[in-house]
Amino acid sequence: MSFFQLVLLALVQGLTEFLPVSSSAHLILAPIAAGLDDQSPLIDVMAHAGSLVAVLVYFWRDILDVARGKLAWLSGRMTPGGRLALLIGVATPPVIIAAGALYLTGNAGLFRSPLAIGIATLVFAVPLWAADRFGGTHKTTETLGYGQAFLIGLVQMFALIPGASRSGVTMTAGRALGLSRSEAARFSMLMAIPVIAAFAIVAGIDLAMGGAEGTGLTDGLIVAGLSFASAWAAIAVMMRFVERVGFLPFVLYRVALAGVIFWLVF
């Protein structure tokens, strides 16, 4: 793979993974737009690994609280970190089960056409705008119910459609349930940790079984490093941006992107 392609894929993955614009859609469309071949499995794994490390580093205090909270369970105490761990645990199974079903039935590549991506990009932009415009701002993860976390987890299954955006649908659900903008973004990003980790594990197993011909470890490390840096920057900007401005700029970007896709397709 050329250095340009490595940089392109790493930046696309890092910048879009945690923004409500669909990283999977951009990873499919970027090589097509640039006239490049699909990335190798190793590059996919390393790009996601870089973004996973970025969210772990940025939210290290939350991760530490979660770890301490789990230890507190042993003494029968429930701390805010322990409760956050349960919320994430309740929200995660639906998308893992759905993704596993698609993978085992050989349907993981459904809805990957540019037209399907354009439709999903546009359709899921509307509820994001509505939830942000009319959603409440009174809840935090400390007052979010377990049933509500499970609902956000159910909505997360839409992320399996390229263009829907895992971050987008979970932030939409969070805002609709009353989470503030920053809390909806924070919970969405913390929810991403087990999902990205599960993807990396499965992809890594496939990679180990099938090999990574034509791709060197150096290329993978370059992608991981660039993905980490761009993802960390995207998270930092996102957390400061949404509370002041809201999600409308992302909605407008999605509408514009869908328009470009439709123009190219038709």
N, C-alpha and C positions, 0 to 999 in steps of 0.2 A: 504494500500500500504506500502511496506517496505521502510525504510529510504534510502536504496540504490537506489530504483526506483525513489524516489522523487528527490534525488540528480542528478541522471542520466538525467531525463527529464528536470529538471531546467537548468542544464549546457548545454545540447544539444540545448534547446530553446534559451537561452541567447547567447551562442557563435555563433550560426548559423543564427539567425534572420536577422542580418544586413550584414553578409558576403555573397558574391555571390556564395553560395554553396547549397542553398535551405534548410531552416529550416523544412519545411513540410516533405520533403523526409527523413531527419534525424530523425524526431519525429515518422515517420512510421517505419523506419528501425531499430532504436535503440532498441525498445522493442522486436522486432523479433530476432535480433542478440543476445540479452541478455536472451531470453527465458521468457520474462515477458508479463503479460496481458496488454491490452491497458489502457492508463490512463483514469481517470474519467473526466467528463466535468468540474468539479470544478478545477482540476489540470490544464487542458488546459487553462481555463480562467485566473487563477492566474499566470501561466507562461507567458502568453502574456501580462498581466497587468504589470508584473515586467519589461519586455523588453520595454514596452511603457514608463514607468516612466524613464527608463535609457536614452532613446533618448531625452526625454523632459529635463532631468537634464543636459545631455551633451551639448545640443544645446540651453540652456536657453537664451543665448543672442539673437539667431535668433528668438526664440519664443517670447521674449519680443519685438523685432523689429516688428514682425508680428502683435502683439497686438497693438502696438503704431501706426503702419501703418493703421490698420483698424479704429482706432479712428480718424486718420487724414483724412480718407475718409469723415467724417462728415463735415469737413471744406473745402472739395473739393481739398485737397492736396494729391498727390501721392508720397509716400516715398519709398525707397528701400524695407522696410519691407512690405509695402502695396502691392507693385508689386510682392514680393515673395509670399504673401498670394494668390494673383490672379493666379500665376503660379501653385501653389499647388492645388488651387480650380479647375483650368482648367484640370489638369492632373488626378484628383481623380475619377470623375464620371464613366468613362468606366469600371474600375475594379469593382466598387460597383454595377453597373447595371448587369454586367456579373455574379458576384458572387450571387447577388440576384436571377437572373434567374435560376442558377443551384440549389440554395437552395429551391426555391419555386416549382421547377419541380422534386425535389427529386434526383437530379443528382450530388450533392455536392461531392459524393465519387468516381466520375469517375477517372480513371488513377491512382489508388492507389496501383496497383499491383507492386511487386518488378521489374518485367520486364519493365513495363511502366516507372517507376522511373529511371531505369538504362538508358533507351533510351533517356529520357528527359535530364538527367544529362549530357550525352555525347553530344547530339545534340546542346544544348544551350551553351556548352562550346566553340564551334567553333566560333560563332559570337562575343563572349566576347573577345576572343584572337584577332580576326581580327579588331574589333573596337578599341581595346587598341593599337594595332600595327600600324594601319593606320589612326586613328582618329586624329583630330586637338586638339590643346590645347589653343586656343585663346579666348574661351568664358567663361563667368561666368553666374550666374543666373541673373545678372543685364543686360546682353546683350542677354539672351535667349528669343526668341520670344514666344508669347502665342501659336501660332500654333505648334511650336516645343515642347512646354510643353505638348500640347494635344497629339502629336505623342508619346511622352514618356509614357503618360497615356494609350494610346491604347496598346502599347507594354506591359504595366504592366498586361494586362489581361492574358498573358501567365503564369503569376505567379500562376494561378489557377490549373496549371498542376504540381503536386509534382515532384520535380527534376529540374524544369525550373529555379526556384529561382526568387522571386520578386526583390531582390536586384540586382541579376545578370542581368536580362533583362533590368531593368531601367538604371543600370550603363552602359550596352552595348549601349543602345539607346543614353544616354547622351554623351558618348565618340564618337559615330558615328556622332552626331550633333555638335561636336567641343568643348564640355565641357572638361576642364582639368580633370585629374584623381581625384583630391581632390574635385573639384566642382561637378563632376558626382556622387561621393560617398556621398557628403553632401546633394545634392538635392534628391538623392534616399532615404536617411535616413529620411529627412524631409517629403517626400512623404509617408513614412511608417506610420506617426502619425495618419492621418485620417483613413487609411486602418485598422491598428491594433485596433484603437478605435472602428470602426464599427464592426469588428469581436467580440471584447469583449462584446459590447452591445448586439449583436444578441445571442451570446453564453450565456451571462448572463440571457437574457430573457428565453431562452430554459431551462437553469438551474433552474431558479425560478419556471418555470411551471412544470418541471419534477422532481425536487429534486436532491440531491447529495448523494444518499445512499452510505454508506461505506467509505465516505471521510470526514475527519474533517477539521475544519477551521485552526487548527494548521498546518496540512499538507500543506494546501493551502498557508499559510503565509510563511512557509519554502521555498516552491517552488518560490513564488514571490520574496522573498529576494535574493535567489541564482540566479534566472533569472536576476534580476536587476543588481547584482554585475558582473555577467559574461557578460551580454550584454554591460554594461558600459565599461568594460575592452576591449571587442571585438571592440567596436566603437573607443575607444582611439587608439588601435593598428592599426586598419584599416586606420584611417585618417593619421597616420604617415607613414604607410607602403606603401600604394598605390602610393603616390607621388614619392617615391624613387625607388621602385621596380616594380610597375605596377601590373597588374592582372594575369600575367603568372603563379605564384605559385597556384592561385586558379583554373586556367584552368587545370593545371597538376593534382591537387588534384581531380577535377571532373572526369578527364579521368581515373585516378586510381580507384576511387570509382565505376565508371561505370563498369570497368573491373572486380572488385571484385563481383559486383552484377551479372554480366553475368556469371561469373564462378560458383557462387552459384546456379543460376537459371538453368543453363544448365549442 
